[in-house]
Amino acid sequence: MIDITKAVSPPLILGELMTTKQLAEFLKISVSSLEKQRSQNPKAPPSFIKVGRAVRYRVEDISRWLDDQKSTLINQS
C-alpha cells in the first residue's frame, strides 16, 4: 500500500482524515478538480465521508485507491 502519511504536512497517521485541500495538494491537482469529480459521480473513488458539511478522505482509502491506480507493465520478451 502506498504510504501517504509522510507526504503531506504535517505528516498524517493511518486513521486520520484529509481535507479536500490536503488531498489536492498531495495529488498536485486543483481543489475544484476533486470537487467536480465528487459532484459528478459521488460513488466513484476516491471515496469520501461527510462530517457535517465538511468533506473528508480517510488516509487508508486514499492509499488503497492509489494502489488500484498503478498500472503494471507486462514483459513481452
Short mmCIF file of the C-alpha atoms (twelve columns), coordinates in Angstrom:
data_MODEL
# 
_entry.id   MODEL 
# 
loop_
_atom_site.group_PDB 
_atom_site.id 
_atom_site.type_symbol 
_atom_site.label_atom_id 
_atom_site.label_alt_id 
_atom_site.label_comp_id 
_atom_site.label_asym_id 
_atom_site.label_seq_id 
_atom_site.Cartn_x 
_atom_site.Cartn_y 
_atom_site.Cartn_z 
_atom_site.pdbx_PDB_model_num 
ATOM 1  C CA . MET A 1  0.000   0.000   0.000   1 
ATOM 2  C CA . ILE A 2  1.286   3.466   -0.837  1 
ATOM 3  C CA . ASP A 3  2.262   5.356   2.320   1 
ATOM 4  C CA . ILE A 4  0.894   8.868   2.015   1 
ATOM 5  C CA . THR A 5  1.192   9.610   5.720   1 
ATOM 6  C CA . LYS A 6  4.554   11.372  5.337   1 
ATOM 7  C CA . ALA A 7  3.757   13.047  2.019   1 
ATOM 8  C CA . VAL A 8  1.606   15.800  3.474   1 
ATOM 9  C CA . SER A 9  2.484   18.426  6.015   1 
ATOM 10 C CA . PRO A 10 2.069   17.866  8.873   1 
ATOM 11 C CA . PRO A 11 2.505   14.102  8.495   1 
ATOM 12 C CA . LEU A 12 -0.647  12.035  8.973   1 
ATOM 13 C CA . ILE A 13 -1.225  8.728   10.669  1 
ATOM 14 C CA . LEU A 14 -3.456  5.921   9.491   1 
ATOM 15 C CA . GLY A 15 -6.966  6.570   10.720  1 
ATOM 16 C CA . GLU A 16 -6.684  10.290  10.163  1 
ATOM 17 C CA . LEU A 17 -8.815  12.254  7.761   1 
ATOM 18 C CA . MET A 18 -7.559  14.531  4.999   1 
ATOM 19 C CA . THR A 19 -9.306  17.657  3.830   1 
ATOM 20 C CA . THR A 20 -10.021 18.256  0.164   1 
ATOM 21 C CA . LYS A 21 -7.244  20.853  0.141   1 
ATOM 22 C CA . GLN A 22 -4.713  18.415  1.649   1 
ATOM 23 C CA . LEU A 23 -5.629  15.714  -0.861  1 
ATOM 24 C CA . ALA A 24 -5.481  18.152  -3.788  1 
ATOM 25 C CA . GLU A 25 -2.030  19.330  -2.690  1 
ATOM 26 C CA . PHE A 26 -0.831  15.739  -2.331  1 
ATOM 27 C CA . LEU A 27 -2.164  14.740  -5.762  1 
ATOM 28 C CA . LYS A 28 -0.956  18.027  -7.291  1 
ATOM 29 C CA . ILE A 29 -4.375  18.801  -8.715  1 
ATOM 30 C CA . SER A 30 -6.797  21.615  -8.020  1 
ATOM 31 C CA . VAL A 31 -9.399  21.530  -5.277  1 
ATOM 32 C CA . SER A 32 -12.014 22.229  -7.940  1 
ATOM 33 C CA . SER A 33 -10.993 19.060  -9.832  1 
ATOM 34 C CA . LEU A 34 -11.733 16.958  -6.747  1 
ATOM 35 C CA . GLU A 35 -14.972 18.830  -6.126  1 
ATOM 36 C CA . LYS A 36 -16.052 18.344  -9.725  1 
ATOM 37 C CA . GLN A 37 -15.283 14.608  -9.629  1 
ATOM 38 C CA . ARG A 38 -17.176 14.291  -6.358  1 
ATOM 39 C CA . SER A 39 -20.250 16.098  -7.636  1 
ATOM 40 C CA . GLN A 40 -20.376 14.284  -10.984 1 
ATOM 41 C CA . ASN A 41 -20.066 10.804  -9.517  1 
ATOM 42 C CA . PRO A 42 -20.215 10.629  -5.701  1 
ATOM 43 C CA . LYS A 43 -19.797 6.826   -5.727  1 
ATOM 44 C CA . ALA A 44 -16.542 6.944   -7.723  1 
ATOM 45 C CA . PRO A 45 -13.200 6.779   -5.934  1 
ATOM 46 C CA . PRO A 46 -11.589 8.280   -4.081  1 
ATOM 47 C CA . SER A 47 -14.281 7.622   -1.520  1 
ATOM 48 C CA . PHE A 48 -15.063 10.366  0.954   1 
ATOM 49 C CA . ILE A 49 -17.102 10.922  4.066   1 
ATOM 50 C CA . LYS A 50 -19.034 13.949  5.189   1 
ATOM 51 C CA . VAL A 51 -18.603 15.323  8.678   1 
ATOM 52 C CA . GLY A 52 -21.456 17.751  8.874   1 
ATOM 53 C CA . ARG A 53 -20.990 19.802  5.718   1 
ATOM 54 C CA . ALA A 54 -17.249 19.148  5.547   1 
ATOM 55 C CA . VAL A 55 -15.856 16.539  3.151   1 
ATOM 56 C CA . ARG A 56 -13.030 14.337  4.421   1 
ATOM 57 C CA . TYR A 57 -10.971 11.486  2.984   1 
ATOM 58 C CA . ARG A 58 -9.629  8.565   5.017   1 
ATOM 59 C CA . VAL A 59 -5.871  8.134   4.615   1 
ATOM 60 C CA . GLU A 60 -6.329  4.347   4.220   1 
ATOM 61 C CA . ASP A 61 -8.912  4.830   1.462   1 
ATOM 62 C CA . ILE A 62 -6.610  7.156   -0.459  1 
ATOM 63 C CA . SER A 63 -3.672  4.739   -0.144  1 
ATOM 64 C CA . ARG A 64 -5.823  1.853   -1.361  1 
ATOM 65 C CA . TRP A 65 -7.224  3.945   -4.232  1 
ATOM 66 C CA . LEU A 66 -3.718  4.949   -5.316  1 
ATOM 67 C CA . ASP A 67 -2.628  1.303   -5.229  1 
ATOM 68 C CA . ASP A 68 -5.529  0.491   -7.532  1 
ATOM 69 C CA . GLN A 69 -4.367  3.219   -9.943  1 
ATOM 70 C CA . LYS A 70 -0.992  1.586   -10.527 1 
ATOM 71 C CA . SER A 71 -0.533  0.113   -13.920 1 
ATOM 72 C CA . THR A 72 1.622   -2.908  -14.435 1 
ATOM 73 C CA . LEU A 73 3.877   -3.458  -17.360 1 
ATOM 74 C CA . ILE A 74 3.867   -6.837  -18.969 1 
ATOM 75 C CA . ASN A 75 7.270   -8.023  -20.041 1 
ATOM 76 C CA . GLN A 76 6.928   -9.182  -23.619 1 
ATOM 77 C CA . SER A 77 10.341  -10.709 -24.021 1 
# 
